[in-house]
Amino acid sequence: MTPATLISPQTSRRLAVLYTVSVIVLAVGAAMEPLRIWSNLLLLGFYLVTVGLGGALFIALTYVCGASWSVGFRRIPEALAVLLAPAAIGLGIILAVGREHYAWHAHGHGDAGTFWFKELWADTSFWLIRAVIYFAVWILLSRALVAVSRSQDQSGSVRLSHFNKRLSAFFLVIYAITFSLASFDWLMLLEPMWFSTIWGVYNFAGMVQATLATMIIAGILLRRRGPLQGVFSDDHLHDLGKLLLGFSCFWMYIWFSQYMLIWYTNMPEETSYFIPRAEGAWAPLMVANLVLNWIVPFLVLLPRPCKRSESVMMKVAVVVLVGRWLDLYLMIFPSTVGSPPALGIWEVAGMGLLVGALGWLFIRSFTRAEPIPSGDPLLAESLHYHC
């Protein structure tokens, strides 16, 4: 199978042009507004890494649960998991270049005083070592999950399924710890005096939303192009729609829990995060964040027919992916670039690079294996699945 079987030559050219033009525009912007370009690249890198990590998470969860319904299209999350490695390398470079934004004294707080642990945690060397550990563990475990799954195509051994189930349980424990710490290190530490105990859960919810939306788009396109025709059914689409609806509500629940508790306690070290984002030109973006990530998917996906419609699901998935971009934008830009919101050609180029990189890396990963896991003993159940 070649990329041409997944997308038309015209679409492939457009994807390449989009990627190339975006890189050129951002390169020009780096000379003019380096901080703004770095912020866009941080958003892009974190977005890609979390989608890749989300693919590995989906694989691990389905193995641990013994789920059979998703086996037929498991190559989709596997392809996402494979792109984790190049995305992690890119994000690692971005973090290393902008490491001064995370150093304690770079924020002008001087002597840490009673916040000595935060100063220790923000030590540049320690911070970089942690990032390397996160990336290494994620890449190693995700590649092991994918490698075992793909090797089953030749052997058909049930033992490999049992092995991946145990490996998935280990991955989930490691993931829960490391991803929470990574979200603290790479996003929260941009404002070191602010803190939230549910920050990791909040980013987990957004990550799963974006991963499910990406899988929905990929499943629909692969069914239209042929590789998953007769494999990825309306019932699979329906279940992914239910998961997307559920996690949209979960995202909103965590968002409201964080906002409500900080608003109620009204402590300056906590409200310092929300006050700038709820005032002036940032306020409409904050409302738009809720609309894109919860209101639209909640209202549209409630009816059963909508979750079985390619057209509706495609549109909702795109809305959720844009909402994830806006969510990360609101986490990063007020802390780095400041007011007013910077929305212009550099941000458009960043989104273009995100689409181009995600599209090309996914195609490259998907085409390196058989489109369906033919050796998995649960494949027959997945192909005949009805919800």
C-alpha positions as CSV (number, residue, x, y, z in Angstrom):
1,M,0.0,0.0,0.0
2,T,1.2,3.5,-0.9
3,P,0.1,6.9,0.3
4,A,-1.6,7.3,-3.1
5,T,-4.1,4.7,-2.1
6,L,-5.1,6.8,0.9
7,I,-5.3,10.2,-0.7
8,S,-5.5,11.5,-4.2
9,P,-2.4,13.0,-5.9
10,Q,-4.1,16.4,-5.8
11,T,-4.7,16.2,-2.1
12,S,-1.1,14.9,-1.5
13,R,0.3,17.9,-3.4
14,R,-1.9,20.3,-1.4
15,L,-0.7,18.7,1.8
16,A,2.9,19.1,0.7
17,V,2.4,22.7,-0.4
18,L,0.6,23.5,2.9
19,Y,3.5,22.1,4.9
20,T,6.2,23.8,2.9
21,V,4.5,27.2,2.8
22,S,3.8,27.0,6.6
23,V,7.5,26.2,7.3
24,I,8.7,29.1,5.2
25,V,6.2,31.6,6.8
26,L,7.2,30.5,10.3
27,A,10.9,30.7,9.4
28,V,10.4,34.3,8.3
29,G,8.4,35.0,11.5
30,A,11.1,33.6,13.7
31,A,13.3,36.5,12.6
32,M,10.6,39.1,13.2
33,E,8.7,37.8,16.3
34,P,10.7,35.0,17.8
35,L,8.7,34.7,21.0
36,R,5.4,34.5,19.2
37,I,6.8,31.9,16.7
38,W,8.2,29.8,19.6
39,S,4.8,29.9,21.3
40,N,3.1,28.6,18.1
41,L,5.7,25.8,17.8
42,L,5.2,24.9,21.5
43,L,1.5,24.6,20.8
44,L,2.1,22.6,17.6
45,G,4.6,20.2,19.3
46,F,2.4,19.6,22.3
47,Y,-0.6,19.0,20.1
48,L,1.1,16.4,18.0
49,V,2.7,14.7,20.9
50,T,-0.6,14.4,22.8
51,V,-2.4,13.0,19.7
52,G,0.4,10.4,19.3
53,L,0.3,9.6,23.0
54,G,-3.5,9.4,22.8
55,G,-3.3,6.8,20.1
56,A,-1.1,4.6,22.4
57,L,-3.5,5.3,25.2
58,F,-6.5,4.1,23.1
59,I,-4.6,0.9,22.2
60,A,-3.7,0.2,25.8
61,L,-7.2,0.8,27.1
62,T,-8.8,-1.5,24.6
63,Y,-6.3,-4.3,25.4
64,V,-6.8,-4.0,29.1
65,C,-10.6,-3.9,28.7
66,G,-10.5,-6.9,26.4
67,A,-12.5,-4.8,23.8
68,S,-13.1,-6.5,20.5
69,W,-15.1,-3.8,18.7
70,S,-12.1,-1.6,17.8
71,V,-9.7,-4.4,16.6
72,G,-10.7,-3.9,12.9
73,F,-9.5,-0.3,12.8
74,R,-6.7,-0.6,15.4
75,R,-4.2,0.4,12.7
76,I,-5.5,4.0,13.0
77,P,-4.4,4.5,16.7
78,E,-1.3,2.5,16.0
79,A,-0.4,4.9,13.2
80,L,-1.0,7.8,15.6
81,A,1.2,6.1,18.2
82,V,4.1,5.7,15.7
83,L,4.1,9.4,14.9
84,L,4.8,10.0,18.6
85,A,8.6,9.6,18.0
86,P,9.1,12.4,15.4
87,A,6.7,14.6,17.3
88,A,8.6,14.1,20.5
89,I,11.9,15.0,18.9
90,G,10.4,18.2,17.5
91,L,8.9,19.2,20.8
92,G,12.1,18.3,22.6
93,I,14.0,20.8,20.4
94,I,11.3,23.5,20.9
95,L,11.5,23.0,24.7
96,A,15.3,23.1,24.7
97,V,15.4,26.3,22.6
98,G,12.9,28.0,24.9
99,R,14.1,26.6,28.3
100,E,14.6,30.1,29.7
101,H,10.8,30.5,29.7
102,Y,10.5,27.8,32.4
103,A,13.4,28.8,34.7
104,W,12.3,30.1,38.1
105,H,14.4,33.3,38.1
106,A,13.5,34.1,34.5
107,H,10.1,35.2,35.9
108,G,11.7,37.8,38.2
109,H,10.7,36.2,41.5
110,G,14.2,36.4,43.0
111,D,14.6,34.3,46.2
112,A,12.2,31.4,46.2
113,G,11.6,31.6,50.0
114,T,8.9,29.2,51.0
115,F,8.6,28.1,47.3
116,W,12.0,26.4,47.4
117,F,10.5,23.2,45.9
118,K,9.1,25.1,42.9
119,E,12.5,26.6,42.3
120,L,14.1,23.1,42.6
121,W,11.5,21.7,40.2
122,A,12.1,24.5,37.7
123,D,15.9,24.0,37.6
124,T,16.7,23.9,33.9
125,S,18.9,20.7,34.1
126,F,16.4,18.8,36.1
127,W,13.5,20.0,33.9
128,L,15.3,18.9,30.7
129,I,16.2,15.5,32.2
130,R,12.5,14.9,33.1
131,A,11.5,15.8,29.5
132,V,14.0,13.3,28.1
133,I,12.7,10.6,30.5
134,Y,9.0,11.3,29.5
135,F,9.8,11.0,25.8
136,A,11.9,7.9,26.1
137,V,9.4,6.0,28.2
138,W,6.4,7.0,26.0
139,I,8.2,6.1,22.7
140,L,9.6,2.8,24.1
141,L,6.3,1.6,25.4
142,S,4.1,2.8,22.5
143,R,6.4,1.3,19.9
144,A,6.4,-2.0,21.9
145,L,2.6,-2.1,21.8
146,V,2.5,-1.5,18.1
147,A,5.4,-3.9,17.3
148,V,3.7,-6.8,19.2
149,S,0.4,-6.1,17.5
150,R,1.9,-6.0,14.0
151,S,4.0,-9.1,14.6
152,Q,0.8,-11.0,15.3
153,D,-0.2,-10.6,11.6
154,Q,2.4,-13.3,10.8
155,S,2.1,-15.6,13.9
156,G,-1.5,-15.2,14.9
157,S,-0.5,-16.2,18.4
158,V,-2.9,-15.5,21.2
159,R,0.0,-15.2,23.6
160,L,0.9,-11.9,21.9
161,S,-2.5,-10.5,22.8
162,H,-2.0,-11.6,26.5
163,F,1.5,-10.0,26.4
164,N,0.1,-6.7,25.1
165,K,-2.6,-6.8,27.7
166,R,0.0,-6.9,30.5
167,L,2.2,-4.3,28.7
168,S,-0.8,-2.1,28.4
169,A,-1.6,-2.2,32.1
170,F,2.0,-1.2,32.8
171,F,1.8,1.6,30.2
172,L,-1.4,3.0,31.7
173,V,0.3,3.4,35.2
174,I,3.4,5.0,33.7
175,Y,1.3,7.2,31.5
176,A,-0.9,8.5,34.3
177,I,2.1,9.7,36.3
178,T,4.3,11.0,33.5
179,F,1.7,12.8,31.5
180,S,0.4,14.7,34.5
181,L,4.0,15.8,35.3
182,A,4.7,16.7,31.7
183,S,1.6,19.0,31.5
184,F,2.8,20.7,34.7
185,D,6.3,21.1,33.3
186,W,5.5,22.3,29.8
187,L,2.3,24.4,30.3
188,M,1.7,25.2,33.9
189,L,5.4,26.2,34.6
190,L,5.0,29.0,32.1
191,E,3.3,30.7,35.1
192,P,5.2,29.2,38.0
193,M,3.3,30.9,40.8
194,W,0.0,29.5,39.6
195,F,-1.1,25.9,40.3
196,S,-4.1,23.6,39.8
197,T,-4.3,20.1,41.2
198,I,-6.5,18.9,38.3
199,W,-4.4,20.3,35.6
200,G,-3.2,16.9,34.5
201,V,-6.7,15.6,34.3
202,Y,-7.8,18.6,32.4
203,N,-5.1,18.1,29.7
204,F,-5.9,14.4,29.7
205,A,-9.5,15.2,28.7
206,G,-8.5,17.5,26.0
207,M,-5.9,15.0,24.7
208,V,-8.5,12.2,24.4
209,Q,-11.0,14.5,22.7
210,A,-8.4,15.4,20.0
211,T,-7.4,11.8,19.6
212,L,-10.9,10.6,19.1
213,A,-11.6,13.3,16.6
214,T,-8.5,12.5,14.7
215,M,-9.5,8.8,14.6
216,I,-13.0,9.6,13.4
217,I,-11.6,11.7,10.5
218,A,-9.1,9.0,9.6
219,G,-11.6,6.2,9.8
220,I,-14.1,8.0,7.5
221,L,-11.4,8.9,5.0
222,L,-9.9,5.4,5.0
223,R,-13.3,3.9,4.5
224,R,-13.9,6.1,1.5
225,R,-10.5,5.4,0.0
226,G,-10.8,1.7,0.3
227,P,-8.3,0.3,2.9
228,L,-11.0,0.1,5.6
229,Q,-14.0,-0.3,3.4
230,G,-16.2,-3.0,4.9
231,V,-14.1,-2.9,8.1
232,F,-14.9,0.5,9.6
233,S,-18.7,0.4,9.9
234,D,-21.3,2.8,11.0
235,D,-21.4,1.0,14.3
236,H,-17.7,1.7,14.9
237,L,-18.4,5.4,14.0
238,H,-21.3,5.4,16.3
239,D,-19.2,4.2,19.3
240,L,-16.4,6.6,18.6
241,G,-19.1,9.3,18.5
242,K,-20.4,8.2,21.9
243,L,-16.9,8.4,23.3
244,L,-16.4,11.8,21.8
245,L,-19.6,13.0,23.3
246,G,-18.7,11.6,26.7
247,F,-15.3,13.0,26.8
248,S,-16.6,16.4,25.7
249,C,-18.8,16.4,28.7
250,F,-15.9,15.2,30.9
251,W,-13.7,18.0,29.5
252,M,-16.4,20.5,30.4
253,Y,-16.8,19.0,33.9
254,I,-13.1,19.3,34.6
255,W,-13.0,22.8,33.1
256,F,-15.9,24.0,35.3
257,S,-14.5,22.2,38.4
258,Q,-11.2,24.1,38.0
259,Y,-12.8,27.4,37.3
260,M,-15.5,27.2,39.9
261,L,-13.2,26.2,42.8
262,I,-10.7,29.0,41.9
263,W,-13.5,31.5,41.6
264,Y,-15.0,30.5,44.9
265,T,-11.8,30.6,46.9
266,N,-10.7,33.8,45.2
267,M,-7.1,33.4,46.2
268,P,-4.7,35.7,44.2
269,E,-2.2,32.9,43.5
270,E,-5.0,30.9,41.8
271,T,-7.1,33.6,40.2
272,S,-4.0,35.0,38.5
273,Y,-4.5,32.4,35.7
274,F,-8.2,33.2,34.9
275,I,-8.4,36.9,35.4
276,P,-6.4,37.9,32.3
277,R,-8.2,35.3,30.2
278,A,-11.6,36.4,31.3
279,E,-11.1,40.1,30.5
280,G,-10.8,42.2,27.4
281,A,-10.2,40.6,24.0
282,W,-9.4,37.2,25.7
283,A,-13.0,36.8,27.0
284,P,-14.6,36.0,23.7
285,L,-11.9,33.4,23.0
286,M,-12.6,31.8,26.4
287,V,-16.3,31.6,25.5
288,A,-15.4,30.2,22.1
289,N,-13.3,27.5,23.8
290,L,-16.4,26.3,25.6
291,V,-18.5,26.4,22.5
292,L,-16.1,24.4,20.4
293,N,-15.1,21.8,22.9
294,W,-18.4,21.1,24.6
295,I,-21.6,23.0,23.4
296,V,-21.3,22.0,19.7
297,P,-20.4,18.3,20.2
298,F,-22.9,18.0,23.0
299,L,-25.9,19.4,21.1
300,V,-25.0,17.8,17.8
301,L,-24.1,14.3,18.9
302,L,-27.0,13.7,21.2
303,P,-29.2,12.2,18.5
304,R,-28.3,8.7,17.5
305,P,-28.5,9.3,13.7
306,C,-25.9,12.1,14.0
307,K,-23.3,9.7,15.4
308,R,-23.9,7.4,12.4
309,S,-23.6,10.1,9.8
310,E,-20.2,10.6,8.1
311,S,-21.0,14.2,7.2
312,V,-22.0,15.2,10.7
313,M,-19.2,13.3,12.4
314,M,-16.6,14.7,10.1
315,K,-17.8,18.3,10.8
316,V,-18.0,17.8,14.6
317,A,-14.5,16.2,14.6
318,V,-13.0,19.2,12.8
319,V,-14.7,21.5,15.3
320,V,-13.3,19.6,18.2
321,L,-9.8,19.7,16.7
322,V,-10.0,23.4,16.2
323,G,-11.3,23.7,19.8
324,R,-8.3,21.7,21.1
325,W,-6.0,24.2,19.3
326,L,-7.9,27.1,20.9
327,D,-7.7,25.4,24.3
328,L,-3.9,25.1,24.1
329,Y,-3.7,28.6,22.7
330,L,-5.4,30.0,25.8
331,M,-3.0,28.0,28.0
332,I,0.2,29.2,26.3
333,F,-0.2,32.6,24.7
334,P,-1.4,34.8,27.6
335,S,1.6,33.5,29.6
336,T,4.2,34.0,26.8
337,V,3.0,36.7,24.4
338,G,0.5,38.5,26.6
339,S,-2.3,40.9,25.7
340,P,-3.8,41.5,23.2
341,P,-4.4,38.0,21.7
342,A,-2.0,37.4,18.8
343,L,-4.1,36.0,16.0
344,G,-2.6,36.5,12.5
345,I,-0.5,35.0,9.8
346,W,1.9,33.3,12.2
347,E,-1.0,31.4,13.9
348,V,-2.5,30.4,10.5
349,A,0.9,29.1,9.5
350,G,1.2,27.2,12.7
351,M,-2.2,25.5,12.1
352,G,-1.2,24.8,8.5
353,L,2.0,23.1,9.7
354,L,0.0,21.1,12.2
355,V,-2.4,19.8,9.6
356,G,0.4,19.1,7.1
357,A,2.6,17.3,9.6
358,L,-0.2,15.3,11.2
359,G,-1.5,14.2,7.8
360,W,1.8,13.2,6.3
361,L,3.1,11.4,9.4
362,F,-0.1,9.5,9.8
363,I,-0.1,8.3,6.2
364,R,3.5,7.4,6.4
365,S,2.8,5.3,9.6
366,F,-0.4,3.7,8.3
367,T,1.1,2.5,5.1
368,R,3.9,0.5,6.8
369,A,1.7,-2.3,7.9
370,E,-1.4,-4.2,6.8
371,P,-4.5,-2.1,7.1
372,I,-6.2,-4.5,9.5
373,P,-4.6,-6.7,12.2
374,S,-5.4,-10.0,10.5
375,G,-3.7,-12.2,13.1
376,D,-5.8,-10.9,16.1
377,P,-8.2,-13.6,17.4
378,L,-10.8,-10.9,18.1
379,L,-10.9,-9.5,14.5
380,A,-14.0,-11.6,13.5
381,E,-15.9,-10.1,16.4
382,S,-14.9,-6.6,15.4
383,L,-15.9,-7.1,11.7
384,H,-19.4,-8.3,12.8
385,Y,-19.8,-5.8,15.6
386,H,-23.2,-4.2,16.1
387,C,-24.1,-1.6,18.7
